[in-house]
Amino acid sequence: MKDYWHSVALEKEKCNGCTICLRRCPTEAIRIRDGKARIIKERCIDCGECIRVCPYHAKKAFADDLKSIEKYKFKIALVSLPLYGQFALDMDINKIFNCFYELGFDMVYDVAYAADLATSLQSDIIKSSKTKPLIATLCPAIIRLIQIRFPSLIDNIINLESPMEIAARLAKQQASKEYGLNSNDIGAFYITQCPAKITSIKKPLGIQKSYVDGAIPIKSIYTKLLKIYKDVKRNDKIQKASGDGIGWARVSGQSFALGLDRFLAVDGIENVIKVLEEIELGKLNNIDFFEGYACVTGCVGGPLNVENPFVAKNRIRQLANNYQKSELNSEKTTKILDGIDVGWTEEIEPIGIMKLDSDIGKAIEKMELIDMIIKELPGIDCGSCGAPNCHAMAEDVVRGKARLEDCIIRMKRKADK
């Protein structure tokens, strides 16, 4: 298994030790110790929920800035799906795409078009697969969630790279052919909506190395694009996605593009967890396809976006309806990809952080000890001990990461007696 690298980090000087992030983390990856939040790296899936909810802006995402593109002779901007929803509908999206030339890029590629290609590929996979339901790979936070909490569902994940990776491969191939460039001279940068995408570039799943060389947050360049928009002179035809590809930016967009009836689309990490539990229990074998998003409303709800996610979602819906349907099929898609392999080359391995011990006997003993400790705790999940709930507290005690005395409520009740 690859070593973990995380895009989400804590700025301790800004943290005041409140328990908001502690309560909202879907994988119980946060503890409060010595008055400051601490991220347990092995549990973190970089969903960005802590970034979104922290009122003190103590959580941040490691990302690239525009200066990073200067390391390459030829710079490619991979314009992400949610960018379509960040601007008013009366603004010309193709003109916005052309603004990236003014920022220093030599090529701009529409990732939504790669989503059109992915739709065609997914359609073939779903038709031929006997596994029910197949799980979409667009949200890397959900894939990492499955690794940690639902390893039995790894085989349900579609063996297919995301539109971001497909776009990077096509764009680099085009740049190499048209300009005779060496691959080392080409830098492809994703204009990202979330930290999970940044992590999937640095430590990808299913492939050895990402074709994307960096990620620049939408919020870091948004105002620059607005300033350039009025005076931009270049007008290359960049936007070429159909309404189907554009629709991928919002929840259920993939399923609508595929034209499926038996699908389930869920947004919000807590909601996704509940549905994955149902799938794991075999209760949803009557659906063909499941698309889950860590962010509410889908990719337009990513914490590195600018626009209100519900406003952006509505814009995406209108744009998807206004643009024509995709005309791609298996034959056309194969020809466009021109031999580029967009499937996984490596297996995704479970991450056994939930295991108490590799020895089954010792693990059972520790589970029994956790049950005993829970009976000693108040069971009100107040978070005052620095753990998100009493069960997590008991587990921390067994793992040697906390003490029973850390429970303030228990100590007070003991003192009162």
C-alpha angles and dihedrals in degrees: 000000000000120000113258123256120181133203092196115082140165127242099209096195090063096045117097096184099254115156100231096106090039091061097042101048107111096207098041089245096146130079131175111229126169090354095304134096117249126196117219099218096203091060100040117104096182093240090149095228090130090052090052098049103036107109091196096051090235093144121071141171122238107232143150126265129212091270089066092070091064090077089076132065092218120036126199125194113208101203109213128227097250093057088079089067098046096077134058115271092243091062116095107245092201089055089051090052089053089056088074090071088062089054090060105270122136097201134024120202127194108229089193087070088056086053088059089055091046089052091057092047093046092050091058092047094050092049093052100039125097093194113105123231108014113206122226120237100209095104111058091191090063092049090052089046089056090050091055107033107016108032091154088070097056091100089057093062114105112249095232136109122243123259088256092062094041090051092049092053094047094045093049092047090051093047092048093051098042099043102025092238129166112242090239090061093056121085120190116197124191117218094224136208099189145026093240089069090053090053091048088058096048095038108017125192122228095013134067096231135008120240088218115091100197148342130237118196117241091227092057094060102026097100091045090056091050092052093048095044098081096051103033109129104182113092109182117162101251106144108083106144122120124232087264093060094044090051091063087082092075134055113279090017093118094050093049090049090052091049092231127165099186102058139114123212118189132178130193120055095247092052091047091053091054092051094045087055088056092048091048090054090053094246097126103049089123093076126077102205138028124193116186130183128195090210125068110253091016128263092344086067094060115135093236093059123097108212126078103271095230092050090048091048091053091050091051090050092053094045092048089054094046097050122073124262119264115268095196121125134173094277095048093044093051090050093050093048088051096201096321109147110224097173127098120277096190134049120246110239127210116252107225099203091128091062114105094200138354088231108079093211093052091044090056090049090052091049089053090049090051090053090051092049092048089059087057092053125080095241095222096115092221096157093224090124091060095254123102095240143355094266091054089047091053090049091050090052092051091047090051094246097114143017131234087239088067088076103094095189092053092048092049092050090047091051091048090054 
